[in-house]
Amino acid sequence: MAAALPALRLPRRFAATGAALGEPPPAGVVRVPWALRVRARRRREAREAAPAAPRGGRLLLRSRRPELSQPRWRTVGRWERPALVSAGWKHRKALGDYFQLEPSREAPPALLEAARGPSFAELGLHPALLPGLSRLGAGRPTAVQRLALPALLRGRSALCAAETGSGKTLAYLVPLLHRLLSRPGEEEEEEKEEERAKAARPRGLVVLPSRELAAQAGAVAAALGGPAGLSVRALSGGGAAGGLRRQLRAPGGGPAVLLGTPGALRDALRRRFLALERLRWAVLDEADALMDDESFAAPLEEILAHAPLAAGAPGPAGPAEERTQVVVVGATFPAGLSEALGRFTDVGRFVLLGTQSLHRLPPHVQQKFVRLKGRDKLPELLRLLKERSAADGAVLVFCNTASTVNWLGYILDDHKIKHLRLQGQMAAAARAGIFASFQKGDAAVLVCTDLASRGLDTGSVQLVVNYDFPATLQDYLHRAGRVGRVGSKAAGSVVSFVTHRWDVDLVRKIETAARKKMGLPGMDSSINEPPPKGG
């Protein structure tokens, strides 16, 4: 007789429930492996823990798939990983999917804060500025204007950071023009000296990245300073030397305030049509565009080197006076801003002025993101444009390259859609007046590059179409800021076509920020510590 075998102890996954080894299973009983039972239990728990469909009420984010919509009352935690609509958008099966950020406010945040503040007339501004403000429709300061006025009126150099469309142009022009008007008699003496020297010597200088923006800001400055007797001039380059001379020596003498692009200002300085030793204040508007663009870097450095900005340098009226006041303005800022400015001025004396809505998605603008194939973008754009009526407002169509602007323009011509085109490779003569014609309503559609995304007043625009998705989050904010501006008749909407895998990466960051009700990541709104001496 063979010895009895020892009892075998089997793993749980092979153990029979209630049956001894070797015994046949009871009739009608099916043994389920332990691993399958665990997997089924986990699936059941996941279904029970899945978020329920949003309860009644307004939505913050509306998805094609209702289970991924997010109600306005819910906020995703800072460290929580939300379920994103765009999570699977790199897969071809996601084509046709979309989500939409719904407006949570009826008006721009800047206007809601302005309603609670004092009027311009109550702030003690020079009386000559009030008629111009009234004609511009500015009754009460917006959030950024209320923030900037006290500091700039005291002569502080500042970094002024605020969301697009919040009124930054008036935020720096009003206090700086007030300071010029508070020095009576100085203007006449400087005009006589200019006649002898044959060079314009402005007391205020505004540097902007495009001629369109310079013309627009110049019109605002002229509306404010003209009734007060301050001459304002917008300098546009791209022509012969005689053109620069005529612009600077127009009837009425040299300008008290000069606005221009880096290239035009550098050319005027080199030809000695312009001198900056009398400069009392200088503004760098849309600073990220000025400092991120390599073509602007060298001209801007040359301009700053001509102004009395450096630490220890005497002020415009001698050693006893404070140095030129510098104001850097923008909605986003490049990371190397302190190093660039530190070569010309004392960065440590700058005060930071930033609004609460800075770097946040506009809460009053509807924003839709659609996952498409590249070949489907054109039919979708044509559908959007043909469905709109004249009463629906103007449209901006953004492309990433000048060649796409031109190609898209030919297609719109074939479909008899009246439009204008604006891109940086156009000749100066061709660009002149295009944006002004669009503002006047000569055409309801403007096909453009990011040249039109910075600072331009687009109060008539009610739809922005990102035909090409922007390359950076900063570019998205600037484009989205073309609608829902202070003074716009309607909040408007933004539609973005998402085609490439790298586009999806940016969309995920936008969707995450929207669900968490936070600012967009990777933005820099502060001047870092100045570089060490000798560095």
ZAKOL-216479 format. One record per residue (C-alpha): residue number from 1; x, y, z; residue in three letters. Coordinates in pm, whole numbers. Example, Ala and Ser with C-alpha at 12.3 -4.5 7.8 and 13.67 -1.06 7.14 Angstrom:
% ZAKOL-216479
lumkol  X  Y  Z  zado
1  1230  -450  780  Ala
2  1367  -106  714  Ser
***
This chain:
% ZAKOL-216479
lumkol  X  Y  Z  zado
1  0  0  0  Met
2  134  337  -92  Ala
3  158  586  188  Ala
4  -126  832  211  Ala
5  -55  1159  32  Leu
6  -36  1468  252  Pro
7  -319  1717  225  Ala
8  -253  1981  -43  Leu
9  -313  2349  30  Arg
10  -412  2527  -292  Leu
11  -405  2901  -360  Pro
12  -732  3085  -317  Arg
13  -785  3125  -689  Arg
14  -793  2745  -727  Phe
15  -982  2665  -407  Ala
16  -1329  2527  -448  Ala
17  -1589  2697  -240  Thr
18  -1746  2449  0  Gly
19  -1616  2143  -188  Ala
20  -1329  1911  -95  Ala
21  -1048  1840  -339  Leu
22  -1143  1576  -584  Gly
23  -1514  1609  -516  Glu
24  -1735  1689  -810  Pro
25  -1902  2031  -795  Pro
26  -2263  2042  -697  Pro
27  -2504  2024  -987  Ala
28  -2567  2361  -1151  Gly
29  -2273  2539  -983  Val
30  -2017  2723  -1198  Val
31  -1686  2802  -1030  Arg
32  -1563  3161  -1113  Val
33  -1187  3212  -1081  Pro
34  -1083  3443  -800  Trp
35  -914  3695  -1037  Ala
36  -1234  3738  -1239  Leu
37  -1435  3791  -921  Arg
38  -1195  4068  -809  Val
39  -1211  4234  -1149  Arg
40  -1591  4228  -1148  Ala
41  -1600  4375  -797  Arg
42  -1369  4661  -899  Arg
43  -1582  4740  -1204  Arg
44  -1893  4747  -984  Arg
45  -1726  4984  -734  Glu
46  -1609  5212  -1016  Ala
47  -1963  5237  -1154  Arg
48  -2098  5322  -809  Glu
49  -1828  5589  -758  Ala
50  -1868  5746  -1104  Ala
51  -1991  6107  -1094  Pro
52  -2359  6141  -1151  Ala
53  -2490  6353  -1433  Ala
54  -2478  6719  -1338  Pro
55  -2775  6836  -1141  Arg
56  -2997  7110  -1272  Gly
57  -2843  7452  -1309  Gly
58  -2601  7637  -1530  Arg
59  -2290  7471  -1656  Leu
60  -1931  7586  -1636  Leu
61  -1822  7340  -1905  Leu
62  -2058  7177  -2153  Arg
63  -1939  6855  -2315  Ser
64  -2067  6650  -2604  Arg
65  -2066  6368  -2347  Arg
66  -2299  6483  -2067  Pro
67  -2117  6283  -1799  Glu
68  -1808  6504  -1850  Leu
69  -1996  6833  -1822  Ser
70  -1920  7036  -1511  Gln
71  -2181  7248  -1333  Pro
72  -2090  7600  -1234  Arg
73  -2129  7529  -862  Trp
74  -1857  7259  -867  Arg
75  -1488  7344  -841  Thr
76  -1221  7083  -899  Val
77  -964  7077  -617  Gly
78  -619  7221  -672  Arg
79  -447  6880  -654  Trp
80  -735  6682  -799  Glu
81  -700  6529  -1146  Arg
82  -1025  6602  -1328  Pro
83  -1173  6382  -1599  Ala
84  -1098  6584  -1912  Leu
85  -1298  6587  -2233  Val
86  -970  6640  -2419  Ser
87  -793  6351  -2244  Ala
88  -832  6121  -2545  Gly
89  -813  6379  -2819  Trp
90  -483  6249  -2957  Lys
91  -665  5938  -3077  His
92  -832  5943  -3417  Arg
93  -1159  5825  -3262  Lys
94  -1188  6166  -3090  Ala
95  -1246  6347  -3422  Leu
96  -1570  6545  -3402  Gly
97  -1562  6574  -3024  Asp
98  -1592  6916  -2861  Tyr
99  -1646  7099  -2535  Phe
100  -1754  7453  -2456  Gln
101  -1674  7690  -2169  Leu
102  -1992  7873  -2080  Glu
103  -1995  8238  -1965  Pro
104  -2020  8276  -1589  Ser
105  -2048  8656  -1595  Arg
106  -2238  8901  -1810  Glu
107  -1972  9173  -1823  Ala
108  -1590  9193  -1812  Pro
109  -1447  9178  -1457  Pro
110  -1288  9521  -1514  Ala
111  -1631  9682  -1557  Leu
112  -1787  9508  -1258  Leu
113  -1513  9647  -1033  Glu
114  -1533  9992  -1193  Ala
115  -1900  10025  -1103  Ala
116  -1805  10042  -735  Arg
117  -1527  10300  -769  Gly
118  -1506  10680  -800  Pro
119  -1534  10864  -1131  Ser
120  -1238  11022  -1313  Phe
121  -1368  11365  -1214  Ala
122  -1342  11268  -846  Glu
123  -977  11163  -868  Leu
124  -828  11512  -885  Gly
125  -702  11487  -1244  Leu
126  -606  11794  -1445  His
127  -934  11953  -1564  Pro
128  -812  11967  -1924  Ala
129  -818  11586  -1942  Leu
130  -1183  11546  -1845  Leu
131  -1341  11654  -2179  Pro
132  -1130  11399  -2366  Gly
133  -1226  11124  -2123  Leu
134  -1590  11214  -2167  Ser
135  -1564  11193  -2547  Arg
136  -1397  10853  -2516  Leu
137  -1689  10730  -2304  Gly
138  -1469  10674  -1997  Ala
139  -1675  10777  -1695  Gly
140  -1530  10557  -1422  Arg
141  -1189  10392  -1407  Pro
142  -1172  10019  -1468  Thr
143  -988  9788  -1228  Ala
144  -645  9836  -1383  Val
145  -696  10212  -1413  Gln
146  -788  10243  -1046  Arg
147  -479  10040  -962  Leu
148  -237  10233  -1185  Ala
149  -349  10593  -1136  Leu
150  -222  10652  -778  Pro
151  122  10496  -837  Ala
152  184  10660  -1175  Leu
153  65  11000  -1055  Leu
154  335  10980  -785  Arg
155  599  10924  -1053  Gly
156  664  10558  -974  Arg
157  811  10332  -1239  Ser
158  586  10030  -1270  Ala
159  513  9696  -1426  Leu
160  143  9713  -1512  Cys
161  -7  9370  -1578  Ala
162  -375  9329  -1662  Ala
163  -599  9111  -1877  Glu
164  -661  9203  -2238  Thr
165  -941  9448  -2308  Gly
166  -935  9598  -1957  Ser
167  -835  9955  -2050  Gly
168  -456  9952  -2009  Lys
169  -401  10233  -2263  Thr
170  -595  10484  -2055  Leu
171  -437  10338  -1740  Ala
172  -95  10475  -1840  Tyr
173  -192  10771  -2063  Leu
174  -417  10951  -1815  Val
175  -169  10980  -1523  Pro
176  132  11045  -1746  Leu
177  -42  11321  -1943  Leu
178  -155  11466  -1610  His
179  210  11488  -1501  Arg
180  306  11675  -1818  Leu
181  19  11920  -1776  Leu
182  119  11984  -1415  Ser
183  441  12160  -1531  Arg
184  314  12483  -1695  Pro
185  549  12690  -1911  Gly
186  788  12405  -1977  Glu
187  632  12318  -2313  Glu
188  700  12660  -2470  Glu
189  1065  12660  -2365  Glu
190  1120  12315  -2509  Glu
191  954  12410  -2840  Glu
192  1193  12704  -2881  Lys
193  1491  12480  -2815  Glu
194  1362  12224  -3065  Glu
195  1343  12493  -3334  Glu
196  1709  12572  -3278  Arg
197  1823  12209  -3260  Ala
198  1604  12085  -3550  Lys
199  1530  11764  -3359  Ala
200  1209  11659  -3189  Ala
201  1247  11631  -2812  Arg
202  933  11467  -2674  Pro
203  865  11454  -2302  Arg
204  661  11136  -2331  Gly
205  740  10827  -2540  Leu
206  529  10517  -2604  Val
207  690  10220  -2781  Val
208  449  9969  -2940  Leu
209  502  9657  -3152  Pro
210  295  9751  -3460  Ser
211  206  10059  -3662  Arg
212  -164  9975  -3626  Glu
213  -135  9978  -3247  Leu
214  71  10299  -3256  Ala
215  -196  10472  -3466  Ala
216  -472  10350  -3233  Gln
217  -298  10455  -2911  Ala
218  -199  10782  -3080  Gly
219  -564  10861  -3151  Ala
220  -650  10804  -2783  Val
221  -357  11022  -2669  Ala
222  -456  11298  -2912  Ala
223  -816  11290  -2788  Ala
224  -691  11339  -2431  Leu
225  -400  11576  -2490  Gly
226  -534  11780  -2780  Gly
227  -791  11982  -2580  Pro
228  -518  12042  -2320  Ala
229  -275  12183  -2577  Gly
230  -38  11884  -2581  Leu
231  79  11787  -2928  Ser
232  74  11412  -2993  Val
233  234  11236  -3287  Arg
234  229  10871  -3401  Ala
235  546  10784  -3592  Leu
236  520  10521  -3868  Ser
237  825  10388  -4047  Gly
238  864  10200  -4372  Gly
239  921  10511  -4584  Gly
240  1198  10748  -4683  Ala
241  1388  10970  -4441  Ala
242  1187  11270  -4553  Gly
243  871  11102  -4431  Gly
244  1011  11065  -4079  Leu
245  1121  11429  -4078  Arg
246  780  11550  -4191  Arg
247  602  11346  -3925  Gln
248  823  11486  -3649  Leu
249  827  11844  -3779  Arg
250  461  11881  -3869  Ala
251  294  12222  -3821  Pro
252  272  12312  -3454  Gly
253  626  12218  -3360  Gly
254  769  11898  -3219  Gly
255  542  11659  -3029  Pro
256  513  11655  -2652  Ala
257  416  11289  -2674  Val
258  552  11053  -2939  Leu
259  428  10702  -3016  Leu
260  599  10462  -3254  Gly
261  739  10121  -3334  Thr
262  1098  10027  -3242  Pro
263  1214  10037  -3602  Gly
264  1073  10381  -3679  Ala
265  1202  10532  -3354  Leu
266  1551  10387  -3406  Arg
267  1566  10527  -3761  Asp
268  1464  10872  -3634  Ala
269  1732  10858  -3364  Leu
270  2004  10752  -3608  Arg
271  1916  11035  -3848  Arg
272  1910  11278  -3554  Arg
273  1551  11376  -3619  Phe
274  1476  11270  -3260  Leu
275  1647  11323  -2925  Ala
276  1539  11171  -2593  Leu
277  1738  11364  -2331  Glu
278  1423  11559  -2227  Arg
279  1219  11245  -2174  Leu
280  1011  11249  -1854  Arg
281  834  10918  -1902  Trp
282  858  10617  -2132  Ala
283  608  10336  -2183  Val
284  676  9991  -2329  Leu
285  330  9871  -2433  Asp
286  265  9504  -2515  Glu
287  604  9430  -2360  Ala
288  598  9057  -2434  Asp
289  566  9121  -2808  Ala
290  842  9383  -2794  Leu
291  1089  9164  -2606  Met
292  1008  8821  -2744  Asp
293  1042  8928  -3108  Asp
294  1406  8912  -3217  Glu
295  1351  9184  -3479  Ser
296  1253  9427  -3201  Phe
297  1532  9344  -2954  Ala
298  1817  9547  -3107  Ala
299  1609  9859  -3194  Pro
300  1453  9860  -2847  Leu
301  1792  9841  -2675  Glu
302  1916  10130  -2888  Glu
303  1613  10342  -2796  Ile
304  1650  10273  -2424  Leu
305  2022  10355  -2443  Ala
306  1938  10708  -2568  His
307  1701  10784  -2278  Ala
308  1812  10897  -1929  Pro
309  1707  10574  -1761  Leu
310  2029  10434  -1613  Ala
311  2084  10422  -1239  Ala
312  2276  10729  -1127  Gly
313  2196  10925  -1444  Ala
314  2058  11278  -1402  Pro
315  1693  11341  -1465  Gly
316  1561  11534  -1766  Pro
317  1611  11869  -1592  Ala
318  1939  11796  -1416  Gly
319  2089  11592  -1131  Pro
320  1838  11720  -877  Ala
321  1538  11575  -1059  Glu
322  1416  11217  -1059  Glu
323  1504  10995  -1352  Arg
324  1269  10914  -1637  Thr
325  960  10729  -1524  Gln
326  934  10388  -1696  Val
327  609  10195  -1732  Val
328  606  9842  -1874  Val
329  258  9732  -1981  Val
330  116  9399  -2096  Gly
331  -118  9108  -2039  Ala
332  169  8857  -2030  Thr
333  543  8902  -1980  Phe
334  857  8723  -2099  Pro
335  1070  8541  -1842  Ala
336  1384  8749  -1910  Gly
337  1219  9085  -1855  Leu
338  1431  9185  -1554  Ser
339  1757  9111  -1731  Glu
340  1654  9312  -2038  Ala
341  1548  9615  -1835  Leu
342  1829  9584  -1580  Gly
343  2085  9693  -1839  Arg
344  1923  10037  -1865  Phe
345  1735  10114  -1545  Thr
346  1713  10024  -1177  Asp
347  1463  9738  -1177  Val
348  1447  9743  -798  Gly
349  1249  10067  -797  Arg
350  963  9922  -1004  Phe
351  627  9868  -837  Val
352  413  9573  -949  Leu
353  54  9652  -1047  Leu
354  -154  9344  -1130  Gly
355  -528  9277  -1148  Thr
356  -703  8974  -999  Gln
357  -817  8850  -1341  Ser
358  -466  8845  -1486  Leu
359  -380  8525  -1679  His
360  -729  8387  -1635  Arg
361  -966  8280  -1909  Leu
362  -1225  8552  -1976  Pro
363  -1525  8442  -1764  Pro
364  -1779  8637  -1972  His
365  -1682  8492  -2313  Val
366  -1810  8163  -2453  Gln
367  -1517  7947  -2573  Gln
368  -1562  7635  -2784  Lys
369  -1293  7378  -2874  Phe
370  -1356  7139  -3163  Val
371  -1136  6839  -3252  Arg
372  -1107  6824  -3632  Leu
373  -898  6685  -3912  Lys
374  -699  6948  -4095  Gly
375  -902  6898  -4413  Arg
376  -1227  6963  -4223  Asp
377  -1130  7309  -4096  Lys
378  -1218  7496  -4415  Leu
379  -1573  7355  -4450  Pro
380  -1636  7430  -4082  Glu
381  -1511  7789  -4120  Leu
382  -1722  7848  -4431  Leu
383  -2028  7716  -4246  Arg
384  -1967  7954  -3954  Leu
385  -1921  8256  -4180  Leu
386  -2219  8184  -4406  Lys
387  -2453  8131  -4112  Glu
388  -2378  8476  -3969  Arg
389  -2574  8788  -4057  Ser
390  -2461  9150  -4063  Ala
391  -2624  9204  -3723  Ala
392  -2406  8936  -3564  Asp
393  -2098  9160  -3555  Gly
394  -1751  9135  -3705  Ala
395  -1530  8825  -3718  Val
396  -1156  8778  -3669  Leu
397  -1005  8464  -3824  Val
398  -657  8391  -3688  Phe
399  -392  8197  -3879  Cys
400  -39  8114  -3767  Asn
401  138  8213  -4090  Thr
402  114  8480  -4356  Ala
403  88  8215  -4629  Ser
404  -222  8066  -4465  Thr
405  -379  8414  -4448  Val
406  -323  8463  -4821  Asn
407  -446  8114  -4913  Trp
408  -756  8145  -4698  Leu
409  -826  8486  -4851  Gly
410  -834  8335  -5201  Tyr
411  -1081  8071  -5083  Ile
412  -1311  8335  -4930  Leu
413  -1294  8531  -5255  Asp
414  -1414  8221  -5443  Asp
415  -1708  8193  -5201  His
416  -1794  8564  -5239  Lys
417  -1729  8636  -4870  Ile
418  -1615  8995  -4834  Lys
419  -1311  9023  -4610  His
420  -981  9199  -4541  Leu
421  -638  9048  -4479  Arg
422  -368  9162  -4240  Leu
423  -27  8999  -4195  Gln
424  323  9118  -4121  Gly
425  477  9034  -4459  Gln
426  263  9290  -4638  Met
427  434  9604  -4763  Ala
428  391  9909  -4540  Ala
429  174  10081  -4801  Ala
430  -55  9777  -4824  Ala
431  -94  9747  -4446  Arg
432  -167  10115  -4397  Ala
433  -531  10165  -4321  Gly
434  -640  9799  -4340  Ile
435  -728  9771  -3974  Phe
436  -885  10118  -3975  Ala
437  -1108  10005  -4265  Ser
438  -1207  9697  -4067  Phe
439  -1293  9911  -3764  Gln
440  -1510  10134  -3985  Lys
441  -1705  9830  -4105  Gly
442  -1585  9816  -4466  Asp
443  -1574  9437  -4425  Ala
444  -1714  9213  -4152  Ala
445  -1434  8954  -4169  Val
446  -1063  9009  -4106  Leu
447  -826  8718  -4178  Val
448  -503  8786  -3991  Cys
449  -198  8661  -3806  Thr
450  -116  8740  -3442  Asp
451  -30  9091  -3563  Leu
452  -394  9174  -3485  Ala
453  -403  8998  -3147  Ser
454  -213  9255  -2939  Arg
455  -382  9560  -2795  Gly
456  -592  9661  -3094  Leu
457  -940  9791  -3017  Asp
458  -1184  9536  -3157  Thr
459  -1505  9648  -2990  Gly
460  -1715  9554  -3295  Ser
461  -1584  9194  -3305  Val
462  -1823  8932  -3169  Gln
463  -1658  8614  -3297  Leu
464  -1295  8499  -3298  Val
465  -1210  8185  -3494  Val
466  -875  8019  -3429  Asn
467  -844  7857  -3770  Tyr
468  -493  7760  -3664  Asp
469  -468  7689  -3293  Phe
470  -224  7936  -3129  Pro
471  129  7821  -3051  Ala
472  127  7927  -2684  Thr
473  -118  7988  -2400  Leu
474  -19  8357  -2405  Gln
475  -125  8378  -2770  Asp
476  -457  8214  -2686  Tyr
477  -529  8473  -2416  Leu
478  -446  8759  -2651  His
479  -667  8622  -2927  Arg
480  -956  8550  -2692  Ala
481  -918  8905  -2560  Gly
482  -1032  9047  -2896  Arg
483  -1393  8989  -2785  Val
484  -1571  9091  -2467  Gly
485  -1360  9404  -2425  Arg
486  -1444  9711  -2221  Val
487  -1677  9906  -2448  Gly
488  -1788  9606  -2657  Ser
489  -2159  9584  -2733  Lys
490  -2168  9208  -2668  Ala
491  -1945  8957  -2491  Ala
492  -1890  8751  -2807  Gly
493  -1745  8403  -2844  Ser
494  -1431  8214  -2947  Val
495  -1421  7897  -3160  Val
496  -1094  7704  -3183  Ser
497  -1013  7428  -3431  Phe
498  -787  7165  -3271  Val
499  -604  6952  -3526  Thr
500  -250  6862  -3414  His
501  -127  6655  -3121  Arg
502  63  6954  -2982  Trp
503  -258  7156  -2998  Asp
504  -419  6898  -2770  Val
505  -147  6950  -2508  Asp
506  -241  7319  -2481  Leu
507  -614  7246  -2483  Val
508  -572  7009  -2187  Arg
509  -404  7287  -1989  Lys
510  -685  7527  -2078  Ile
511  -955  7277  -1984  Glu
512  -783  7195  -1654  Thr
513  -751  7564  -1564  Ala
514  -1118  7620  -1648  Ala
515  -1237  7327  -1436  Arg
516  -1023  7438  -1141  Lys
517  -1115  7805  -1192  Lys
518  -748  7899  -1183  Met
519  -509  8100  -1400  Gly
520  -333  7941  -1694  Leu
521  -3  7772  -1601  Pro
522  342  7894  -1694  Gly
523  266  8268  -1695  Met
524  511  8523  -1554  Asp
525  362  8851  -1433  Ser
526  641  8978  -1212  Ser
527  983  9131  -1251  Ile
528  1230  8889  -1099  Asn
529  1513  8996  -875  Glu
530  1759  9216  -1066  Pro
531  2078  9043  -1181  Pro
532  2384  9080  -955  Pro
533  2622  9362  -1028  Lys
534  2880  9272  -1283  Gly
535  2664  8984  -1407  Gly
***
